[in-house]
Amino acid sequence: MILEVINLHKYYQVGNVRLHVLKGVSFTVAHGEFLAIRGPSGAGKSTLLHIIGGLERPDEGKVLLEGENIYSLNDSKLSRLRNESIGFVFQFYHLIPELTIIENVSLPLLIQGISKKEAFKKGYELLNYFDIGKRAFHYPSQVSGGEQQRAAIARAMAVNPKLLLCDEPTGNLDSQNGEEVLKLLQDINSKKKTTIIVVTHDPEIASWAEREFYIRDGILNEKGGKV
C-alpha cells in the first residue's frame, strides 16, 4: 500500500462561519493504481489533494505515505518529502514564465542539488518522451496550452515521484489536447507504474481511472459502495 488516508477532517473559518470541508475522509491506494476523485466545485476535492500532497495540514487525521505519517514531519522534512516523492500537475500549469521550458522541467532536480548538466540531460529526456523536445528553449508564453501542460507533467516526473497528483489537469485545455494529456497520464501509469490520483468534476475524465471516488459536501464514497 503506497497511501493510506485516515479520518481526515478540515475546517476553514470564513467570517463568523466555520466550514467543515472534509468530514472523516478515509481510503487507501495501492502501488501503481490510477485513481480519480470526482466532485462538484466546492466539494473539497482540491483541499483533499493538497492534504494528500503535503501542501496543507489537516485539522484531524493522518496521511501515511508508505507507512510514514507525513504530518509527523517538521516543515523542512515535509518539504524534502514533497520534492523527492510527490509530483504535482495543476490546471493552470504553474510554469515559471521567466524560465525556459527546459529550465522549468529541470528545476526540481536542481533543487535536489543535482548538477545543471545532469539536470538538463534528464530534462531533455523527459521533453523528448513527451514529444516537446523542440520547445526546450522556448518560454511558456511561446508554446500552446497543451505543450505547457506536457511540460508541467514532465516537470512533475523529473524526480521519478512515487505519487503523481493532478488537479483538473485538462481543465484549461480543449478536448483534443485534454485527451492527449489523459493518454500521457495513462501511459505513465502503465509503463512507469507511477501511482496517479486525478481530481476532476468531469465524469468522462474520471472514467480513465481504474478506481473512482465521488466527493460531495466533504464526504467521500467509492463508486459502487461507501468507503
Beta strands, then each sheet from edge to edge (+ up, - down):
strand 1: 3-14
strand 2: 17-29
strand 3: 34-38
strand 4: 60-65
strand 5: 68-69
strand 6: 86-90
strand 7: 163-167
strand 8: 195-200
strand 9: 211-216
strand 10: 219-222
sheet 1: 2+ 1- 4+ 5-
sheet 2: 6+ 7+ 8+ 3+ 9+ 10-
end
